């Protein structure tokens, strides 16, 4: 039974992360006002620690960098499906396993969302993002926390059989 439970849980977690990451890309790559507000708030705050140049770079390019990393993470998390199809067409190809790719993708998702959680908690951005008099009810923060935890779970459940905690 475990043979089927782990992959199903792994795919559910991977698909949740990809849904959030991929649905946010149009905002990150189009200079949407909400995205500009978020990265400007963080960038201006970072200027006090990293200097005007690095803070200004984050304001200008942070959304593109984060969006690109989220796109790459989604490709890693979804690639086992493509590799499975490729293996059906050419069975002799040795392709990376779903377990390895979900472990790597889970690590990537956790890293990018650890940054998001950090900025929500420690920068002026806050848990509830307020922009133009409206708040998001904390939805961005809670999505970031859920993917941070999901990524950690993806890493843990996709370790090699016989790993220390299994």
CNS distance restraints for C-alpha pairs under 8 A (distance, minus, plus):
assign (resid   1 and name CA) (resid   5 and name CA) 6.33 0.50 0.50
assign (resid   2 and name CA) (resid   6 and name CA) 6.04 0.50 0.50
assign (resid   3 and name CA) (resid   7 and name CA) 7.29 0.50 0.50
assign (resid   4 and name CA) (resid   8 and name CA) 6.29 0.50 0.50
assign (resid   5 and name CA) (resid   9 and name CA) 6.10 0.50 0.50
assign (resid   6 and name CA) (resid  10 and name CA) 5.90 0.50 0.50
assign (resid   6 and name CA) (resid 157 and name CA) 6.74 0.50 0.50
assign (resid   6 and name CA) (resid 158 and name CA) 7.72 0.50 0.50
assign (resid   7 and name CA) (resid  11 and name CA) 6.06 0.50 0.50
assign (resid   8 and name CA) (resid  12 and name CA) 6.23 0.50 0.50
assign (resid   9 and name CA) (resid  13 and name CA) 6.24 0.50 0.50
assign (resid  10 and name CA) (resid  14 and name CA) 6.08 0.50 0.50
assign (resid  10 and name CA) (resid 102 and name CA) 7.18 0.50 0.50
assign (resid  10 and name CA) (resid 154 and name CA) 5.95 0.50 0.50
assign (resid  10 and name CA) (resid 157 and name CA) 7.61 0.50 0.50
assign (resid  10 and name CA) (resid 158 and name CA) 7.78 0.50 0.50
assign (resid  11 and name CA) (resid  15 and name CA) 5.89 0.50 0.50
assign (resid  12 and name CA) (resid  16 and name CA) 6.19 0.50 0.50
assign (resid  13 and name CA) (resid  17 and name CA) 6.36 0.50 0.50
assign (resid  13 and name CA) (resid 150 and name CA) 5.79 0.50 0.50
assign (resid  13 and name CA) (resid 151 and name CA) 7.61 0.50 0.50
assign (resid  13 and name CA) (resid 154 and name CA) 7.07 0.50 0.50
assign (resid  14 and name CA) (resid  18 and name CA) 6.17 0.50 0.50
assign (resid  14 and name CA) (resid  77 and name CA) 5.89 0.50 0.50
assign (resid  14 and name CA) (resid  78 and name CA) 7.52 0.50 0.50
assign (resid  14 and name CA) (resid 102 and name CA) 7.23 0.50 0.50
assign (resid  14 and name CA) (resid 105 and name CA) 8.00 0.50 0.50
assign (resid  14 and name CA) (resid 106 and name CA) 7.55 0.50 0.50
assign (resid  14 and name CA) (resid 150 and name CA) 7.89 0.50 0.50
assign (resid  14 and name CA) (resid 151 and name CA) 7.98 0.50 0.50
assign (resid  14 and name CA) (resid 154 and name CA) 7.66 0.50 0.50
assign (resid  15 and name CA) (resid  19 and name CA) 5.96 0.50 0.50
assign (resid  15 and name CA) (resid  77 and name CA) 7.87 0.50 0.50
assign (resid  15 and name CA) (resid  78 and name CA) 7.79 0.50 0.50
assign (resid  16 and name CA) (resid  20 and name CA) 6.40 0.50 0.50
assign (resid  16 and name CA) (resid 147 and name CA) 7.76 0.50 0.50
assign (resid  17 and name CA) (resid  21 and name CA) 6.06 0.50 0.50
assign (resid  17 and name CA) (resid  74 and name CA) 7.47 0.50 0.50
assign (resid  17 and name CA) (resid 109 and name CA) 7.34 0.50 0.50
assign (resid  17 and name CA) (resid 147 and name CA) 5.82 0.50 0.50
assign (resid  17 and name CA) (resid 150 and name CA) 7.74 0.50 0.50
assign (resid  18 and name CA) (resid  22 and name CA) 5.67 0.50 0.50
assign (resid  18 and name CA) (resid  73 and name CA) 7.91 0.50 0.50
assign (resid  18 and name CA) (resid  74 and name CA) 5.07 0.50 0.50
assign (resid  18 and name CA) (resid  77 and name CA) 7.46 0.50 0.50
assign (resid  18 and name CA) (resid  78 and name CA) 7.92 0.50 0.50
assign (resid  19 and name CA) (resid  23 and name CA) 5.86 0.50 0.50
assign (resid  20 and name CA) (resid  24 and name CA) 6.29 0.50 0.50
assign (resid  20 and name CA) (resid 143 and name CA) 7.66 0.50 0.50
assign (resid  21 and name CA) (resid  25 and name CA) 6.67 0.50 0.50
assign (resid  21 and name CA) (resid  67 and name CA) 7.71 0.50 0.50
assign (resid  21 and name CA) (resid  70 and name CA) 5.57 0.50 0.50
assign (resid  21 and name CA) (resid  71 and name CA) 6.82 0.50 0.50
assign (resid  21 and name CA) (resid  74 and name CA) 7.02 0.50 0.50
assign (resid  22 and name CA) (resid  70 and name CA) 7.44 0.50 0.50
assign (resid  22 and name CA) (resid  71 and name CA) 6.60 0.50 0.50
assign (resid  22 and name CA) (resid  74 and name CA) 7.29 0.50 0.50
assign (resid  24 and name CA) (resid  28 and name CA) 6.39 0.50 0.50
assign (resid  24 and name CA) (resid  67 and name CA) 7.78 0.50 0.50
assign (resid  25 and name CA) (resid  29 and name CA) 5.96 0.50 0.50
assign (resid  25 and name CA) (resid  67 and name CA) 5.86 0.50 0.50
assign (resid  25 and name CA) (resid  71 and name CA) 7.72 0.50 0.50
assign (resid  26 and name CA) (resid  30 and name CA) 5.89 0.50 0.50
assign (resid  27 and name CA) (resid  31 and name CA) 6.43 0.50 0.50
assign (resid  27 and name CA) (resid  32 and name CA) 5.13 0.50 0.50
assign (resid  27 and name CA) (resid  34 and name CA) 7.84 0.50 0.50
assign (resid  27 and name CA) (resid  35 and name CA) 6.27 0.50 0.50
assign (resid  28 and name CA) (resid  32 and name CA) 6.83 0.50 0.50
assign (resid  28 and name CA) (resid  35 and name CA) 6.08 0.50 0.50
assign (resid  28 and name CA) (resid  63 and name CA) 5.13 0.50 0.50
assign (resid  28 and name CA) (resid  64 and name CA) 6.20 0.50 0.50
assign (resid  28 and name CA) (resid  67 and name CA) 5.91 0.50 0.50
assign (resid  29 and name CA) (resid  63 and name CA) 7.05 0.50 0.50
assign (resid  29 and name CA) (resid  64 and name CA) 6.05 0.50 0.50
assign (resid  29 and name CA) (resid  67 and name CA) 7.21 0.50 0.50
assign (resid  31 and name CA) (resid  35 and name CA) 6.36 0.50 0.50
assign (resid  31 and name CA) (resid  36 and name CA) 5.93 0.50 0.50
assign (resid  32 and name CA) (resid  36 and name CA) 6.16 0.50 0.50
assign (resid  33 and name CA) (resid  37 and name CA) 6.07 0.50 0.50
assign (resid  34 and name CA) (resid  38 and name CA) 6.28 0.50 0.50
assign (resid  34 and name CA) (resid 131 and name CA) 6.96 0.50 0.50
assign (resid  35 and name CA) (resid  39 and name CA) 6.18 0.50 0.50
assign (resid  35 and name CA) (resid  63 and name CA) 7.15 0.50 0.50
assign (resid  36 and name CA) (resid  40 and name CA) 5.75 0.50 0.50
assign (resid  36 and name CA) (resid  59 and name CA) 7.61 0.50 0.50
assign (resid  36 and name CA) (resid  63 and name CA) 7.99 0.50 0.50
assign (resid  37 and name CA) (resid  41 and name CA) 5.97 0.50 0.50
assign (resid  37 and name CA) (resid 131 and name CA) 7.08 0.50 0.50
assign (resid  38 and name CA) (resid  42 and name CA) 6.38 0.50 0.50
assign (resid  38 and name CA) (resid 125 and name CA) 6.83 0.50 0.50
assign (resid  38 and name CA) (resid 129 and name CA) 7.79 0.50 0.50
assign (resid  39 and name CA) (resid  43 and name CA) 5.79 0.50 0.50
assign (resid  39 and name CA) (resid  58 and name CA) 6.94 0.50 0.50
assign (resid  39 and name CA) (resid  59 and name CA) 5.24 0.50 0.50
assign (resid  39 and name CA) (resid  60 and name CA) 7.96 0.50 0.50
assign (resid  39 and name CA) (resid  62 and name CA) 6.42 0.50 0.50
assign (resid  39 and name CA) (resid  63 and name CA) 6.59 0.50 0.50
assign (resid  40 and name CA) (resid  44 and name CA) 5.92 0.50 0.50
assign (resid  40 and name CA) (resid  58 and name CA) 7.76 0.50 0.50
assign (resid  40 and name CA) (resid  59 and name CA) 4.76 0.50 0.50
assign (resid  40 and name CA) (resid  60 and name CA) 7.92 0.50 0.50
assign (resid  41 and name CA) (resid  45 and name CA) 6.28 0.50 0.50
assign (resid  41 and name CA) (resid  59 and name CA) 7.94 0.50 0.50
assign (resid  41 and name CA) (resid 124 and name CA) 6.82 0.50 0.50
assign (resid  41 and name CA) (resid 125 and name CA) 6.21 0.50 0.50
assign (resid  42 and name CA) (resid  46 and name CA) 6.06 0.50 0.50
assign (resid  42 and name CA) (resid  58 and name CA) 7.90 0.50 0.50
assign (resid  42 and name CA) (resid  59 and name CA) 7.42 0.50 0.50
assign (resid  42 and name CA) (resid 119 and name CA) 7.06 0.50 0.50
assign (resid  42 and name CA) (resid 123 and name CA) 6.47 0.50 0.50
assign (resid  42 and name CA) (resid 124 and name CA) 7.22 0.50 0.50
assign (resid  42 and name CA) (resid 125 and name CA) 6.69 0.50 0.50
assign (resid  43 and name CA) (resid  47 and name CA) 6.30 0.50 0.50
assign (resid  43 and name CA) (resid  55 and name CA) 4.57 0.50 0.50
assign (resid  43 and name CA) (resid  56 and name CA) 6.17 0.50 0.50
assign (resid  43 and name CA) (resid  57 and name CA) 7.70 0.50 0.50
assign (resid  43 and name CA) (resid  58 and name CA) 5.21 0.50 0.50
assign (resid  43 and name CA) (resid  59 and name CA) 4.77 0.50 0.50
assign (resid  44 and name CA) (resid  48 and name CA) 7.37 0.50 0.50
assign (resid  44 and name CA) (resid  55 and name CA) 5.89 0.50 0.50
assign (resid  44 and name CA) (resid  56 and name CA) 7.18 0.50 0.50
assign (resid  44 and name CA) (resid  59 and name CA) 7.31 0.50 0.50
assign (resid  45 and name CA) (resid  49 and name CA) 7.60 0.50 0.50
assign (resid  45 and name CA) (resid  55 and name CA) 7.50 0.50 0.50
assign (resid  45 and name CA) (resid 123 and name CA) 6.62 0.50 0.50
assign (resid  45 and name CA) (resid 124 and name CA) 7.18 0.50 0.50
assign (resid  46 and name CA) (resid  50 and name CA) 5.76 0.50 0.50
assign (resid  46 and name CA) (resid  51 and name CA) 7.27 0.50 0.50
assign (resid  46 and name CA) (resid  54 and name CA) 7.72 0.50 0.50
assign (resid  46 and name CA) (resid  55 and name CA) 5.16 0.50 0.50
assign (resid  47 and name CA) (resid  51 and name CA) 4.48 0.50 0.50
assign (resid  47 and name CA) (resid  52 and name CA) 4.81 0.50 0.50
assign (resid  47 and name CA) (resid  53 and name CA) 7.48 0.50 0.50
assign (resid  47 and name CA) (resid  54 and name CA) 6.76 0.50 0.50
assign (resid  47 and name CA) (resid  55 and name CA) 4.36 0.50 0.50
assign (resid  47 and name CA) (resid  56 and name CA) 7.26 0.50 0.50
assign (resid  48 and name CA) (resid  52 and name CA) 7.56 0.50 0.50
assign (resid  50 and name CA) (resid  54 and name CA) 5.95 0.50 0.50
assign (resid  50 and name CA) (resid  55 and name CA) 6.46 0.50 0.50
assign (resid  51 and name CA) (resid  55 and name CA) 6.17 0.50 0.50
assign (resid  52 and name CA) (resid  56 and name CA) 5.88 0.50 0.50
assign (resid  53 and name CA) (resid  57 and name CA) 6.19 0.50 0.50
assign (resid  54 and name CA) (resid  58 and name CA) 6.25 0.50 0.50
assign (resid  55 and name CA) (resid  59 and name CA) 6.32 0.50 0.50
assign (resid  56 and name CA) (resid  60 and name CA) 6.20 0.50 0.50
assign (resid  57 and name CA) (resid  61 and name CA) 5.72 0.50 0.50
assign (resid  57 and name CA) (resid  62 and name CA) 7.09 0.50 0.50
assign (resid  58 and name CA) (resid  62 and name CA) 4.38 0.50 0.50
assign (resid  58 and name CA) (resid  63 and name CA) 7.86 0.50 0.50
assign (resid  59 and name CA) (resid  63 and name CA) 7.89 0.50 0.50
assign (resid  61 and name CA) (resid  65 and name CA) 6.26 0.50 0.50
assign (resid  62 and name CA) (resid  66 and name CA) 6.05 0.50 0.50
assign (resid  63 and name CA) (resid  67 and name CA) 5.76 0.50 0.50
assign (resid  64 and name CA) (resid  68 and name CA) 5.92 0.50 0.50
assign (resid  65 and name CA) (resid  69 and name CA) 6.25 0.50 0.50
assign (resid  66 and name CA) (resid  70 and name CA) 6.14 0.50 0.50
assign (resid  66 and name CA) (resid 112 and name CA) 7.49 0.50 0.50
assign (resid  67 and name CA) (resid  71 and name CA) 6.10 0.50 0.50
assign (resid  68 and name CA) (resid  72 and name CA) 6.17 0.50 0.50
assign (resid  69 and name CA) (resid  73 and name CA) 6.06 0.50 0.50
assign (resid  69 and name CA) (resid 112 and name CA) 7.73 0.50 0.50
assign (resid  70 and name CA) (resid  74 and name CA) 6.12 0.50 0.50
assign (resid  70 and name CA) (resid 109 and name CA) 7.39 0.50 0.50
assign (resid  70 and name CA) (resid 112 and name CA) 7.59 0.50 0.50
assign (resid  71 and name CA) (resid  75 and name CA) 6.27 0.50 0.50
assign (resid  72 and name CA) (resid  76 and name CA) 6.31 0.50 0.50
assign (resid  73 and name CA) (resid  77 and name CA) 6.19 0.50 0.50
assign (resid  73 and name CA) (resid 105 and name CA) 5.54 0.50 0.50
assign (resid  73 and name CA) (resid 108 and name CA) 6.07 0.50 0.50
assign (resid  73 and name CA) (resid 109 and name CA) 6.40 0.50 0.50
assign (resid  74 and name CA) (resid  78 and name CA) 6.02 0.50 0.50
assign (resid  74 and name CA) (resid 105 and name CA) 7.42 0.50 0.50
assign (resid  75 and name CA) (resid  79 and name CA) 5.72 0.50 0.50
assign (resid  76 and name CA) (resid  80 and name CA) 7.77 0.50 0.50
assign (resid  76 and name CA) (resid 101 and name CA) 6.09 0.50 0.50
assign (resid  76 and name CA) (resid 102 and name CA) 7.39 0.50 0.50
assign (resid  76 and name CA) (resid 104 and name CA) 7.56 0.50 0.50
assign (resid  76 and name CA) (resid 105 and name CA) 5.57 0.50 0.50
assign (resid  77 and name CA) (resid 101 and name CA) 6.24 0.50 0.50
assign (resid  77 and name CA) (resid 102 and name CA) 5.53 0.50 0.50
assign (resid  77 and name CA) (resid 105 and name CA) 5.18 0.50 0.50
assign (resid  77 and name CA) (resid 106 and name CA) 7.66 0.50 0.50
assign (resid  78 and name CA) (resid  82 and name CA) 7.41 0.50 0.50
assign (resid  79 and name CA) (resid  83 and name CA) 6.14 0.50 0.50
assign (resid  79 and name CA) (resid 101 and name CA) 7.54 0.50 0.50
assign (resid  80 and name CA) (resid  84 and name CA) 5.92 0.50 0.50
assign (resid  80 and name CA) (resid  96 and name CA) 7.66 0.50 0.50
assign (resid  80 and name CA) (resid  97 and name CA) 6.85 0.50 0.50
assign (resid  80 and name CA) (resid  98 and name CA) 5.01 0.50 0.50
assign (resid  80 and name CA) (resid 101 and name CA) 6.88 0.50 0.50
assign (resid  81 and name CA) (resid  85 and name CA) 6.42 0.50 0.50
assign (resid  82 and name CA) (resid  86 and name CA) 6.21 0.50 0.50
assign (resid  83 and name CA) (resid  87 and name CA) 6.02 0.50 0.50
assign (resid  83 and name CA) (resid  95 and name CA) 6.49 0.50 0.50
assign (resid  83 and name CA) (resid  96 and name CA) 7.63 0.50 0.50
assign (resid  84 and name CA) (resid  88 and name CA) 6.39 0.50 0.50
assign (resid  85 and name CA) (resid  89 and name CA) 6.53 0.50 0.50
assign (resid  86 and name CA) (resid  90 and name CA) 6.07 0.50 0.50
assign (resid  86 and name CA) (resid  91 and name CA) 7.76 0.50 0.50
assign (resid  87 and name CA) (resid  91 and name CA) 4.69 0.50 0.50
assign (resid  87 and name CA) (resid  92 and name CA) 7.26 0.50 0.50
assign (resid  87 and name CA) (resid  93 and name CA) 6.22 0.50 0.50
assign (resid  87 and name CA) (resid  94 and name CA) 7.87 0.50 0.50
assign (resid  87 and name CA) (resid  95 and name CA) 7.48 0.50 0.50
assign (resid  96 and name CA) (resid 100 and name CA) 6.64 0.50 0.50
assign (resid  96 and name CA) (resid 101 and name CA) 6.90 0.50 0.50
assign (resid  97 and name CA) (resid 101 and name CA) 6.33 0.50 0.50
assign (resid  98 and name CA) (resid 102 and name CA) 5.90 0.50 0.50
assign (resid  99 and name CA) (resid 103 and name CA) 6.05 0.50 0.50
assign (resid  99 and name CA) (resid 158 and name CA) 4.98 0.50 0.50
assign (resid  99 and name CA) (resid 159 and name CA) 7.19 0.50 0.50
assign (resid 100 and name CA) (resid 104 and name CA) 6.19 0.50 0.50
assign (resid 100 and name CA) (resid 158 and name CA) 6.91 0.50 0.50
assign (resid 100 and name CA) (resid 159 and name CA) 7.71 0.50 0.50
assign (resid 101 and name CA) (resid 105 and name CA) 5.87 0.50 0.50
assign (resid 102 and name CA) (resid 106 and name CA) 5.68 0.50 0.50
assign (resid 102 and name CA) (resid 154 and name CA) 6.20 0.50 0.50
assign (resid 102 and name CA) (resid 155 and name CA) 6.96 0.50 0.50
assign (resid 102 and name CA) (resid 158 and name CA) 6.82 0.50 0.50
assign (resid 103 and name CA) (resid 107 and name CA) 6.26 0.50 0.50
assign (resid 103 and name CA) (resid 154 and name CA) 5.73 0.50 0.50
assign (resid 103 and name CA) (resid 155 and name CA) 4.25 0.50 0.50
assign (resid 103 and name CA) (resid 156 and name CA) 7.47 0.50 0.50
assign (resid 103 and name CA) (resid 158 and name CA) 5.58 0.50 0.50
assign (resid 103 and name CA) (resid 159 and name CA) 6.99 0.50 0.50
assign (resid 104 and name CA) (resid 108 and name CA) 6.28 0.50 0.50
assign (resid 104 and name CA) (resid 155 and name CA) 7.07 0.50 0.50
assign (resid 105 and name CA) (resid 109 and name CA) 6.04 0.50 0.50
assign (resid 105 and name CA) (resid 151 and name CA) 7.41 0.50 0.50
assign (resid 105 and name CA) (resid 154 and name CA) 7.99 0.50 0.50
assign (resid 106 and name CA) (resid 110 and name CA) 6.07 0.50 0.50
assign (resid 106 and name CA) (resid 150 and name CA) 7.21 0.50 0.50
assign (resid 106 and name CA) (resid 151 and name CA) 3.82 0.50 0.50
assign (resid 106 and name CA) (resid 152 and name CA) 6.19 0.50 0.50
assign (resid 106 and name CA) (resid 153 and name CA) 7.53 0.50 0.50
assign (resid 106 and name CA) (resid 154 and name CA) 5.06 0.50 0.50
assign (resid 106 and name CA) (resid 155 and name CA) 5.34 0.50 0.50
assign (resid 107 and name CA) (resid 111 and name CA) 6.18 0.50 0.50
assign (resid 107 and name CA) (resid 151 and name CA) 5.82 0.50 0.50
assign (resid 107 and name CA) (resid 152 and name CA) 6.65 0.50 0.50
assign (resid 107 and name CA) (resid 154 and name CA) 7.80 0.50 0.50
assign (resid 107 and name CA) (resid 155 and name CA) 6.14 0.50 0.50
assign (resid 108 and name CA) (resid 112 and name CA) 6.38 0.50 0.50
assign (resid 108 and name CA) (resid 151 and name CA) 7.55 0.50 0.50
assign (resid 109 and name CA) (resid 113 and name CA) 6.10 0.50 0.50
assign (resid 109 and name CA) (resid 147 and name CA) 6.68 0.50 0.50
assign (resid 109 and name CA) (resid 148 and name CA) 6.56 0.50 0.50
assign (resid 109 and name CA) (resid 151 and name CA) 5.48 0.50 0.50
assign (resid 110 and name CA) (resid 114 and name CA) 5.80 0.50 0.50
assign (resid 110 and name CA) (resid 147 and name CA) 6.63 0.50 0.50
assign (resid 110 and name CA) (resid 148 and name CA) 4.35 0.50 0.50
assign (resid 110 and name CA) (resid 149 and name CA) 7.12 0.50 0.50
assign (resid 110 and name CA) (resid 150 and name CA) 7.63 0.50 0.50
assign (resid 110 and name CA) (resid 151 and name CA) 4.84 0.50 0.50
assign (resid 110 and name CA) (resid 152 and name CA) 6.24 0.50 0.50
assign (resid 111 and name CA) (resid 115 and name CA) 6.57 0.50 0.50
assign (resid 111 and name CA) (resid 148 and name CA) 7.46 0.50 0.50
assign (resid 112 and name CA) (resid 116 and name CA) 6.55 0.50 0.50
assign (resid 113 and name CA) (resid 117 and name CA) 6.02 0.50 0.50
assign (resid 113 and name CA) (resid 144 and name CA) 5.29 0.50 0.50
assign (resid 113 and name CA) (resid 145 and name CA) 6.99 0.50 0.50
assign (resid 113 and name CA) (resid 147 and name CA) 6.59 0.50 0.50
assign (resid 113 and name CA) (resid 148 and name CA) 5.28 0.50 0.50
assign (resid 114 and name CA) (resid 118 and name CA) 6.03 0.50 0.50
assign (resid 114 and name CA) (resid 144 and name CA) 7.71 0.50 0.50
assign (resid 114 and name CA) (resid 145 and name CA) 7.86 0.50 0.50
assign (resid 114 and name CA) (resid 148 and name CA) 6.17 0.50 0.50
assign (resid 115 and name CA) (resid 119 and name CA) 6.25 0.50 0.50
assign (resid 116 and name CA) (resid 120 and name CA) 6.19 0.50 0.50
assign (resid 116 and name CA) (resid 141 and name CA) 7.58 0.50 0.50
assign (resid 116 and name CA) (resid 144 and name CA) 6.39 0.50 0.50
assign (resid 117 and name CA) (resid 121 and name CA) 6.15 0.50 0.50
assign (resid 117 and name CA) (resid 141 and name CA) 6.42 0.50 0.50
assign (resid 117 and name CA) (resid 144 and name CA) 6.18 0.50 0.50
assign (resid 117 and name CA) (resid 145 and name CA) 6.50 0.50 0.50
assign (resid 118 and name CA) (resid 122 and name CA) 5.87 0.50 0.50
assign (resid 118 and name CA) (resid 123 and name CA) 7.73 0.50 0.50
assign (resid 119 and name CA) (resid 123 and name CA) 5.05 0.50 0.50
assign (resid 119 and name CA) (resid 124 and name CA) 7.98 0.50 0.50
assign (resid 119 and name CA) (resid 125 and name CA) 6.78 0.50 0.50
assign (resid 119 and name CA) (resid 126 and name CA) 7.59 0.50 0.50
assign (resid 120 and name CA) (resid 124 and name CA) 7.59 0.50 0.50
assign (resid 120 and name CA) (resid 125 and name CA) 5.47 0.50 0.50
assign (resid 120 and name CA) (resid 126 and name CA) 4.66 0.50 0.50
assign (resid 120 and name CA) (resid 127 and name CA) 5.13 0.50 0.50
assign (resid 120 and name CA) (resid 141 and name CA) 6.53 0.50 0.50
assign (resid 121 and name CA) (resid 125 and name CA) 7.70 0.50 0.50
assign (resid 121 and name CA) (resid 126 and name CA) 5.73 0.50 0.50
assign (resid 121 and name CA) (resid 127 and name CA) 6.20 0.50 0.50
assign (resid 122 and name CA) (resid 126 and name CA) 7.30 0.50 0.50
assign (resid 125 and name CA) (resid 129 and name CA) 6.00 0.50 0.50
assign (resid 125 and name CA) (resid 130 and name CA) 7.89 0.50 0.50
assign (resid 127 and name CA) (resid 138 and name CA) 5.40 0.50 0.50
assign (resid 127 and name CA) (resid 140 and name CA) 8.00 0.50 0.50
assign (resid 127 and name CA) (resid 141 and name CA) 5.67 0.50 0.50
assign (resid 128 and name CA) (resid 135 and name CA) 6.07 0.50 0.50
assign (resid 128 and name CA) (resid 136 and name CA) 5.86 0.50 0.50
assign (resid 128 and name CA) (resid 137 and name CA) 5.46 0.50 0.50
assign (resid 128 and name CA) (resid 138 and name CA) 4.09 0.50 0.50
assign (resid 128 and name CA) (resid 139 and name CA) 7.43 0.50 0.50
assign (resid 128 and name CA) (resid 140 and name CA) 7.78 0.50 0.50
assign (resid 128 and name CA) (resid 141 and name CA) 7.18 0.50 0.50
assign (resid 129 and name CA) (resid 135 and name CA) 5.48 0.50 0.50
assign (resid 129 and name CA) (resid 136 and name CA) 5.67 0.50 0.50
assign (resid 129 and name CA) (resid 137 and name CA) 7.51 0.50 0.50
assign (resid 129 and name CA) (resid 138 and name CA) 6.59 0.50 0.50
assign (resid 129 and name CA) (resid 140 and name CA) 7.74 0.50 0.50
assign (resid 130 and name CA) (resid 134 and name CA) 5.48 0.50 0.50
assign (resid 130 and name CA) (resid 135 and name CA) 4.29 0.50 0.50
assign (resid 130 and name CA) (resid 136 and name CA) 6.74 0.50 0.50
assign (resid 131 and name CA) (resid 135 and name CA) 6.37 0.50 0.50
assign (resid 136 and name CA) (resid 140 and name CA) 7.23 0.50 0.50
assign (resid 138 and name CA) (resid 142 and name CA) 6.14 0.50 0.50
assign (resid 139 and name CA) (resid 143 and name CA) 6.03 0.50 0.50
assign (resid 140 and name CA) (resid 144 and name CA) 6.15 0.50 0.50
assign (resid 141 and name CA) (resid 145 and name CA) 6.25 0.50 0.50
assign (resid 142 and name CA) (resid 146 and name CA) 6.07 0.50 0.50
assign (resid 143 and name CA) (resid 147 and name CA) 6.23 0.50 0.50
assign (resid 144 and name CA) (resid 148 and name CA) 6.06 0.50 0.50
assign (resid 145 and name CA) (resid 149 and name CA) 6.18 0.50 0.50
assign (resid 146 and name CA) (resid 150 and name CA) 5.95 0.50 0.50
assign (resid 147 and name CA) (resid 151 and name CA) 5.80 0.50 0.50
assign (resid 148 and name CA) (resid 152 and name CA) 6.41 0.50 0.50
assign (resid 149 and name CA) (resid 153 and name CA) 6.23 0.50 0.50
assign (resid 150 and name CA) (resid 154 and name CA) 6.04 0.50 0.50
assign (resid 151 and name CA) (resid 155 and name CA) 6.20 0.50 0.50
assign (resid 152 and name CA) (resid 156 and name CA) 6.22 0.50 0.50
assign (resid 153 and name CA) (resid 157 and name CA) 5.98 0.50 0.50
assign (resid 154 and name CA) (resid 158 and name CA) 6.05 0.50 0.50
assign (resid 155 and name CA) (resid 159 and name CA) 6.54 0.50 0.50
assign (resid 159 and name CA) (resid 163 and name CA) 6.55 0.50 0.50
assign (resid 161 and name CA) (resid 166 and name CA) 7.23 0.50 0.50
assign (resid 162 and name CA) (resid 166 and name CA) 6.00 0.50 0.50
